[in-house]
Amino acid sequence: MIRNPASRYTAITPLDEALAWALALLLSISLVMVYSASIAYAEADAATHNRYFYLMRHIVFMVIGLSVGYIAFLVPTSFWQKYSGKLFLIGLVLLVLVLIPGIGRVVNGSRRWINLLVLNLQPSEVMKFATVLYAADYTVRKSHLLHSIKEGFAPMFAAMVVVAFLLLREPDFGALMVVMSIAMGLLFLGGINLRIFSGLAVMAVVAIVLLIISSPYRLKRVLGFMDPWDDPYGKGYQLSHSLIAIGRGEWLGVGLGGSIEKLFYLPEAHTDFILAVIAEEFGFVGICVLIGLYAWIVRRAFHIGVESRKLERYYQALVAQGMGIWLGIQVFFNVGVNMGLLPTKGLTLPLMSFGGSAMLMNLIAMAVLLRVDYENRRIMRGYKV
């Protein structure tokens, strides 16, 4: 029998209950706020005239996500490690398929979705998940070579260049930022040479600047972000109304359902800018509670990673921390966009915004995180996994 390495715990529960409750609270808030933010759009939609339209679809997405997430929880993490490379290739194939006319669906000028009848699959969401699994496996396999540019860094860099090219063809600059943050974060946690990492960081900043100034579309977004009031009815429209919503909320908000900005003023109120509606209806206190829940989940993800490392489960450690990076960086970007700290990127608020692919992959990611913790606790209790 394996000796219990966590003797400091008087009792080890089978699952991280605090993490599970935090996830349950976020999903509960999501149901309420998607309905609140979408009710006006749903009633005015000529195709539905049903105030519950987006809520019912959100419930369907959530049920599908929880069901698939439960299956993912039952899968040992050794499976994800064994097939991480194949899953990454599947993600690349999906990114190629979405660019093919007739397969990829165009919405607002971007070709980001594949119609699967039940939901529109967004390959970039699949790629975020695949990047966590693949980068974690790559870092563990190449841990003794991470000091070498040619053998340790170059293969991963080449893979990310391919991903970047495909994502920019959609275009989906926001997803690219998240994927690159995941890959760089896991390489850093895996012990990549600091000189190589510093050079990569500088190259990334230069590349971002070049991508912005070379694209009128992205440059327009950055200019609108820098001074949204200069053109509040044009390039600064989304941000100006997001800031109005946040300002109206003040400390305690105007109350559930009382948002005015969601009444056809704030675009994407139930998706990218749902945080602004939450701020308007529940104020600064409500936003603090929401960000506190996200911070708790990210903290738990990194703690689970530390426990995995103590148990010499290095792949599982990086997977857990990769999930934390994914959630944390996307929340950071979404909050930054809503508050005018970052230019708009088209990123949803994880586990909160309306959207089938995002909700599905977020729940699968959290299921894998819970599985890593579950296996750690079994080992601590003296069982094999």
N, C-alpha and C positions, 0 to 999 in steps of 0.2 A: 504494500500500500504506500502511496506517495505521502510523504510527511507534509503536514499542513504548513505552508510558508506564511500564512496570515494568522498566526496565533494571537495577534493583537485583537482580532475580532472575537467577541464572545459568541456571536451567532452570525452565520453567513446565510443570508436568504438566497433562494435560487435565482432571483432576478433583482436588478436595480429598480426598486419600487419608486424611488424619487424621480428617476429618469422617466419611467413609464408614466407617472402622474403628470410630469411636465409636458410630455408629448400629448397626453389626453386633454390637458387644459388648452394647449395651443389649437388642437383640432376642434375642440368645443367652441373656442372663440372664433375660429375660422368659419364655422357653420353660421354663427350669428352675424358676423360682419360681412360675409359674402352676400347673405340675404339682404342685409341693411343697405349695402353699397350698390346692389344690382336691381333693387325693386323697381326703381323708376325706369331704367333701361328695359327691363323685362316687360313692364306694362305697356311701354310705348312701342315695342317691337311689333311691327305689322304681322310678322309671321307667327307670333305666339299670343300676345295680349295676355300673358300669364305671369303674374308677379312672382310666382314660385319657380319659374323656368330655370334660372341659373342655380337656385338653391337645390332643386331636385337633381340637376346634372352634377352639381358639386357633391351631393350625397352619394350618387352613383360612383363618381370618381373615387371618393373616399372609401366606399365599400370595396371597390375593386383593389385599391391600393392596400387596404388592410388585409384583404384576403391573400393577395400575392405576397405581401409583407410577411404574413404568418408562414407561408410556404418557405420564403427566404430564411426566416428565423430557424426553421427546422433543418436547413442545409448546413452541414459542418463547414467551418471556415477553410478547412483544407481543400474543399471542393473549389471555392472561389480562388484560392491560390493556384491550384492545378490548372484551372481553365481561364485564368486572368488574361493570358495572351489571346486566346480565342475570342473572349468577350470584347477585348479591345479591337480586334479585327472586325467583329460584328458591328461595333460602333462606327468604325471607319466605313464599312459597306453602307450602313444606313445614311451616313453623311453624304456619300456619293449618290445614293438613290434619291435623296430629297432634292437634289439638284437637277434631276431628269424631268423635263416637262411631261405632264401627264401623271407623274407619280407624286412629285412634290407639289404642295398646295401653296399658292401665293396669297399672303394676307398683308395689307398695308405696304406692299412693295418688297416684302421679304419672303423668300421661299424656305420656310423652316419646318413645315409640317407634312406628314404622310397620313392620308385619311385611312383609318382602320374601322370605319363605320361606328364602332362604340365610342372611340375617341380619336382625336388627331394626335398621332405620335410625333413628338418633337425629338429628333435624333440627338440634338445637342444635350438634352437631359440624360439620355442613355450614355453619352460620351463622358459626362461628368462622373457618373457612377463607375464606368469602365476605367477611367483615368485613375481613380482612387485605387482600384484593385490592381491595375497593371503597374502603376508607379510604385506601389508598396512592394509588389513582387520583384520588380526590377531592382529596386534599391537594396532589398535583402540579398538577391542573387549576386549583385555587383558590388556589394559592400566593400570588398577588398580591392576594388578597382576605382572607387570614387575619387581617388586622388589623380587619376589619369584622364586627360581631356579626350584622348582618342578612344580608349577602351571603356571608360566609365561614363563619360558625359555625352559624347557624340551620338551614340545610338538613341538615347532618350531625346536628345535635342532634335534629331532627324524625325522621330515619330511625332513630336510636338509641332514641328514645321508643317508636316502633312496635315495634321489636325487644324492648325491655324489657317492654312490655305483653304481648306474645305469650309470652315466656319465663316471666313471672310467672303466666300462666294455666295453665302445665303442672302444677305450678310447677317452675322450675329456676333457683334463685337463684345457684347456683355458676356455671353457664354464663353468666348475665347478668353476673356480676362479671368473668369472663374477657373477654367481648365488649366491655364498657365499657373495660376496661384496654387492650385492643388499640386501640380507637378513640382514646382519650385519648392513649395513647403515640405513635401515629402523627401525630396533630395536633401534639403537642409537638415531635416530631422534625422535622416539616414546617415549623416556625417560626411556629406560632400566637401571636398577641399574648399576652404573659405575664399581663396583667390579665384577659383573657378566660379563659385557662387556669386561673388562680387562682380566679376566680369559679366556673368549672365544677367544680373540685375541691371547693370548699366546698359547692356544690349537691349534688354526688354524695354527700358525707359525710352531709349532712342527709337526703337521700333514703333512704340506707341505714338510718339510724337510724329514720326514720319507717316504713320497710317492716318493720323488725324488731319495733318495738313495736306495730304495727297487726296483726300476725299471731301468734296464739297458737302456731302450729306453729314459726315461726322464733324466737319469744321463748323457747320451751321448749328449743330447741337451744342458744341463747346461754347460758341459765341453766345447762344441763347442762355446757357447755364451761367456764364460770367455776368450777364446783366439782363435778366428776364424782363425787367420793367422797360427796357429800351424798345422792345417790340412785344408788348403783352398780348397782342392779338395774332401774332405770327410765331416766330421761333421760340418765344418765351412763354407761350400760352399755357402749356402743361405745368411748368414750374411755378408760374405766377399764381395759378389757381391752387396748386398744392400748398404754397406758402400761405395763401389766404385761408385755406382750410385749417392748417396748423395754427395760424394766428387766432382764428375764431375759437378754437378749442380752449385756449388759455390754460388754466390749471386743472380744472375738473371737467371740461367739455360741455357741450350743449345738450348732452343726453342721447341715449340710444335712439336712432331714427331721426334725430334732429338736424342732421347735416344738410346744408343747403348746396354745398359744392358738388355733391353727388347727383344733383338734379340737372344733369346735362351740361354742367360747367366744367367739371374735372374729367378729362378723358381717362379711360382705363381705370375707373374708380374701383372696380371689383377685382382688378388684376394687378398691374404694376404700381398703382397709386392707392392701394387699399390702406396703406399706413396713414396717408393723409386723412382719410375718412375716419379711421380709428382715433387719430389725434383730434379731429374736430368734435367727435362725439364723446370722447372720454378724456381729452385733455392731456396735459403733460404727465399726470399721474398714470393714466392708462398706458401711455407709451412706455413709461418706466417699468410698469409691470410686464408688458410684452417683451421689452428688451431684456428684462431680468430673466424671463423664462428661457429665451434664446441663450443668454449668457450661461445659465445653469446647464443647459444641454451641452454646450461647447465645453464647459469646464468638466462635465462628467465624461465626455468623449476623450479628453486629454488624460483624465485620471485613469480611465479604463486602459488607455494606451500605456501609461506608466506601470500599472499593475501587470499588464501583459509582458512588458519588458522585464519586470522582476521575475516573471515565470519563464523567461527566455523564449517567449513567443513573439519573435521580432516582427514577423509578417502581420500578425494580428494587432500588434502595437501600432504599426504604421497605418493599417486600415482604419482602426478606431480614430486615430488622430487625423487621418485624411478626411473622414466623415465630419469631424469637428471643423477642419479648415474649410471644407465645402460649405457647410451650414453657416459658419461664422463670416466668411468672406462675402457670401451672397446676401446675407442680412446687412452687412456693412455697406455693400454697394446699394442695396435697395433703400435703406434708411438715408444714405448720403444723397441719393437722387431725389427722394421726397423732400429733403430739407434744403436742397440747393447747394450741397457741399460737393456734389459730383455731377457731371453731365448725364443726361438720360441715356440708359443703356438697354431698356427693354427687358429687365430682369424682374421676375416675380419675387414676392416675399415668401420664403420657404414655409411649407406647412400651413400657409395662411391664404394666399391668393387663389382665385379661381383658375383652374387649369388642370386638365387631365394628366398630361405627361409629367408635369412638374410634381403634382401630388403623388402620382404612382412611384416615381423614382425616389422622391424624398422619403416616402414610407418604406420602400425597400432598403434604402440606405440606413434608416433608423433601425430596421429589423436586423440588419447585419451587425450594426453597432451593439444592439442588445444581445445578439448571438455571441459576439466576442466576450462580452461581460459574463454571459451565462456559462461559457466554457471556462473562463477564468475561475468563476465561483465553484464549478464542479471540481476543478483541479485543487483549489484551496480546501475543499471538503474531503479530498482524498480519492476522488473518482477519476477515471480515465475519460478522455474525450475522443 
